[in-house]
Amino acid sequence: MSIEVRVPTLGESVSEATIATWFKKPGDTVAADEMLCELETDKVTVEVPAPSAGVLSEIIAPEGETVGVNALLAIITEGDGAAAAPAKAEKPAAEAPKAEAAKTEKSVEDAPSAKKAMAEAGLTSDDVKGTGRDGRVMKEDVQRTVASGGAAAPAPAPVAVSRGPVAADDAVREERVKMTRLRATIARRLKDAQNTAAMLTTYNEVDMSGIMDLRNEYKTQFEKKHGVKLGFMSFFVKACCHALKEVPEVNAEIDGQDVVYKNYVHMGVAVGTPSGLVVPVVRDADQMGFAAIEKKIAEMGLRARDGKLSMAEMQGGSFTISNGGVYGSLMSSPILNPPQSGILGMHKIQDRPVVVNGQIVIRPMMYLALSYDHRIVDGKGAVTFLVRVKEALEDPRRLLMDL
């Protein structure tokens, strides 16, 4: 009996995907719910499990092919046909023992996220000691191997497509890699934002002493009670929610000839992943406490790096925060995340001399950048928003008093 393997529902507004990796090849025996392949959409990767046990008799859509929803991916043969398929592969009698030995040697399928991490690090399963069930290699095992110096040299960066003639001796040292769907979508959306919005950026700086003192005083008690560390991001989310109430146009969007004002804050938090930047959304962030925000950001950030976020979790954001400071950025101008009208860029905390009460003192300072759509947000509103964020961060008590 033949079972069809088809592309699953990919999420709202997503109509196609690219076959990223096949974990099985024709003739392989598969168990029910065992991962067959990985699809790459505009935002997330989707794993396709086997609908039933049997033998993968045919792959219809090879790696690199673009497929639509419900498209046929492969055929699995079960029952009598499944028994016949391996027999066909056993024709060369001399090769059968070798194949069987190889199969016994590595009979456990590594985690898909681990396979991707190994490919990026230039490693193989033999280089990594698996700690999962039956020796399965997990993503954390790859990260430990990389941290201990077990990674091979990184692959050369992709070459730009549009360019002039290249010398022959340079061409042999180059590598051309097809852009992933995620990277292509990021490129398109960022360029669309520049072409569509009247984008402008305003800057300010914030003294982080108040937050750092408060955090140092309560971080132990906070973690003990809530089971999550108290970071800086929850302060920024709360400060932005506070400021968005006063300047609602920064939380609005343009829809044709209308301006849509939102009486809620769905906060997008930009997260860097091996595949590119994704923006999971913390819904109703304005109604959440510090602990709930920290837990949600930690959980979504972890799943984003593993490629496990759903499309629904990255849609519907009304404002975005991007933290380039974790990579050492001192100053930048973030690009809007359409159709949103505002994005706040956080940066590196750096000790700098500042004047306080007529005295020069050393304080931990951070530059803030607000990029906004000037079609809907006036300069006064943008500056007011950034000043309110600065005031709330420099004196966190204002958040409690709603000032």
Salt bridges, closest charged atoms under 4 A:
GLU4 OE1 - ARG6 NH2 2.86
GLU16 OE2 - ARG181 NH2 3.43
ASP28 OD1 - LYS25 NZ 3.54
GLU34 OE2 - LYS24 NZ 2.87
GLU38 OE1 - LYS116 NZ 3.87
ASP42 OD1 - ARG181 NH2 3.21
GLU47 OE2 - LYS308 NZ 3.04
GLU109 OE1 - LYS24 NZ 3.89
GLU109 OE2 - LYS115 NZ 2.13
ASP110 OD1 - LYS106 NZ 3.00
ASP141 OD1 - ARG144 NH2 2.41
ASP170 OD1 - ARG173 NH2 2.81
GLU174 OE1 - ARG163 NH2 2.86
ASP192 OD2 - ARG188 NH1 3.97
GLU205 OE1 - ARG352 NH2 2.91
ASP207 OD2 - ARG363 NH1 2.78
GLU246 OE1 - ARG388 NE 2.84
GLU253 OE1 - LYS262 NZ 2.50
GLU299 OE1 - LYS296 NZ 3.78
GLU299 OE2 - ARG303 NE 2.51
ASP306 OD1 - LYS139 NZ 2.96
GLU313 OE2 - ARG303 NH2 2.44
ASP373 OD2 - ARG375 NH2 2.70
GLU391 OE1 - ARG388 NH1 3.37
GLU391 OE1 - ARG398 NH2 3.37
GLU394 OE2 - LYS390 NZ 2.92
ASP395 OD1 - ARG397 NE 2.92
ASP402 OD1 - HIS242 ND1 3.55
